[in-house]
Amino acid sequence: MAGGNSNYWEDLRKQARQLENELDLKLVSFSKLCTSYSSSRDGRRGDSSSDTTPLLNNSTQDRMFETMSVEIEQLLAKLTGINDKMAEYTSTPGTTSLNAALMHTLQRHRDILQDYTHEFHKTKSNFLAVREREDLLGSVRKDIDYDSLGHHCLHHLVCVLS
């Protein structure tokens, strides 16, 4: 490690900012994907051949969700590693005169990491809850449609035979 080298600290800060910016963009896209998933499911409640049928089907959205989740988790892990290196740097000999400023910067980066982690887990949990709810409702709808179709055909058959 480059111990007392201020360039090392600046390099860590630069890496942290870069990862934070990348995470911010990914989280916005992730949130939009999760919102569009529930919207597209709502649009499917009517006629499946209607104009509201989404461009992305749900299996594609599910794959995108999984891919983006993994990418965000990897970025969060990288940012955690950078924050850990920053914390390690602040405890090295020779940085005590700068320690207050370094600790303030480190705390700011930790807060950002905590916020992004919380936002990711909240968005992911909401998505999974919506998907589970929609899957359950879809299953019930299929049962009702099948049951209605069966009764309708039986009623029609009885009318024809009468």
N, C-alpha and C positions, 0 to 999 in steps of 0.2 A: 504494500500500500504506500501511497505517496505522502503519508503522515502529515507533516506540516506544510505541505504545498498548497497554497491558496488556489492554484489552478485546478487541483483535484476537487476541491469544494465547488468551484464554479462549474466544472464539468458535471458533477453530480446534480447541481441545481438545474443545469441546462437539460440534462436527461430527464429529470423529474418534470420540468415544464413541458417538454416534448411529449412525454407519456400522458400528462394531464390533459394536454390539448387533444391528443389522439383519443383518449378516453371520453372526453367531452363530446366529440363528434360521434363516436360509436354509440354512446348512451342516447344521444338525440335520435339517431337512426333506429336504435333498438326500441326506443319508446314508440316511434312512429310505426314500426313493424307490429308491435304488440297492439297498438290502437287499431291499426288497419285490420288485424286479425278478427277482432270482435266486431268491427264494422262490416267486414265482408260476410261474417256469419249472420249478422242481422239482415243483410241484403238477401240472403238465401232463403229466408223464411217463406217467401212467396213462391212464385213460379220459378223453377230452376232455369228456365230458358229466358228469363227476363234480362233487361239491360243492366240490372244491378248485380249480375253474376260477376264476381271479382276476376281481375286479370290473373291474379295468382291464386291457385287453388290452395287449400289448407295444407296439403302434404308438402307443397313447395314452401309455404310459410313456416311449417313446422321444421323443415330442414334449415331454413334461413335462421329461425329462432335458435336452433341447436348450434349452428355454426357461429352466430354472433355471440351467443352465451360463452362458448369456449374462447373466442377471441378476447372478449371483455375480461373473462377470468384470467387469461394469460397476461393481459395488460395490467390488471390489478396486482397480480403476483410480481411482475417486473417492478411496478411502482413501489410495492412493499419492500422489495430488495433494495431499491435505490434509497428509500427512506431509512432502512436499516444501516446502509453504508454511511448515510449522512449522520445518523445517531452515533455510529462508531467513530466517525471523524471528530465529532464535537467532544468526545471524551479522550482524544489523544493529547499527550503533553505538548505544550506550546500553543494551544488554541484558547487557553483560559482568558486571555485579554480580550478575545473576540467572542467569548462564549455567549454573552447575552444576545448579541445580534444573531449568532448562529442558531441558538436555541429558538429564537423567535421565528426565524425562517423555517427551521425544521418543524416547528409546531404548525405553522401555516400549511406546509406540505402534508403533514399528518392529517390535519383537518380536512383538506381537500380529498385525500385518499379515503378517509372515513365517510365523507359525504357521497363520493362516487360509489363506494361499496354499498352504502345504504340504499342509494337510488337504484343501483343494479338489482339488488336483492328484492326490493319492493316491486320494481317493474316486472321482474321475472316471476315473483309470487302471484302478482295480479294476473299476468298472462296465463299462468298455469291454472289458476282458479277459473278464469273465463273459459279456457279451453275445456276443462273438466265439466263445467256447467253446460257448455254448448254441446259437448259429446253426450252428456246425459239427456239433455233436451232433445237432441237429434234422435237418440235411440227411442225416446218416448214418442216423438213425432212419427217415426217409422212404424212403431207398434200401433199407433192410432190410425195412421193411413192404411196400414195393412188390414186392421180390424174393420175400418170403415169400408174399405174396398170389398172385403169378404161379406159384410152385411149387405152392401149395395148389390153385389152380384147374386147373393141368395135371395134378396127381395125381388130382384128382376127375374130370376128364375121362377120364383113362386108365381109372380104375376103372369109370366108367359105360359106356365103350365095350367093356370086357372081358366 
